[in-house]
Amino acid sequence: MKDWLWTALFLGLVLGMWLLSTRMEPHYSSKDGRRFMANAQEIVDGKPVGRQRETRVQVMPDGLLHCARKRLVRRDTAEYVLVGSSPNPPKRRRVYLAHAMNDGMTSSASELAIRVPANSRVVPVLDEVLAQRALRKSTPGTN
């Protein structure tokens, strides 16, 4: 009887730890907030594809995002342009939307939704990139 109780307690503990680990999201950011790791989900033609995956992002000086998404053993790399943030993100999170760069042109057919904690060092950097992009668009004669 005592062995069954300890076995059930052990299995319950393992199950609880597994459930807790699936709810945790990976996040790391450098001190300047220009390199970070977060969950991101690919969106193709307006529909989410697959699940959220661990993604390493580097914000380049010109505002491009160099993303390396983890897929099993390898990482797929691509460049994205940040285009906006969610007006109503999940609690204590910020969600940013980026369009893929194909041959120097942005494509809304392939997008990336990047989730970061609201109190991360990355948030001011990404907000600044969005502000600079809006400023460039509003200035006549620029693209």
QUIWO-V139055 format. One line per field, one symbol per residue. phi: phi as a letter, one per 40 degrees, with the letter a starting at -180 (. if undefined). A space follows every 50 residues. Layout:
BEGIN
phi = ???
END
This chain:
BEGIN
phi = .cccccccccccccccccccccccbcaabcccgcbabacabcbbfgbcbg bcbcbcbbccdcgcbcbbccbfcbbcbabbbcbibccbccdfbbbbbbcc cbfgbcbccbbbcbbbccccccdcccccccccccccccccgbb
END
